[in-house]
Amino acid sequence: MKSKKNLTRFTYETAAFEGWRLCISRAGTTFTRYFPDKKFGGGKKSLAAAEKTLEEVKELLDGSKRVDGKLSATTIRKAEKLLADAV
C-alpha cells in the first residue's frame, strides 16, 4: 500500500507499530492521529478508517470560520474530538 496525501503508511520490520498516520494542517494548526493495523483489523481496514476520518476533518476545517487567520478554539476542539472518536 502506498501513502496518499495527508495519509502516510508506516511499516517497520523492527518496530511494533504498523498502520496509517493521518496528518493535516490548516491555518497554523496540525492535527495527527495514528490508525494501527492491529486495532482496526488489517491494513485495508485501518486505511478505510483513516480516509473516512480525513474526509470528516477536512469538511470541518474547510467550512470553518477563521479568527485573525487562525482556526477558532471551538473548531480545534471539534477536530480533536473527531480524531479521538474515530473508529
Buried (B, 14 or more C-beta within 10 A) or exposed (E): EEEEEBBBBBEEEEEEEBBBBBEBEBBEBEBEBBBBBEEBEEBEEBBBBBBEBBEBBBEBBEEBEEEEEEBBEEBBEBBBEBBEEBE
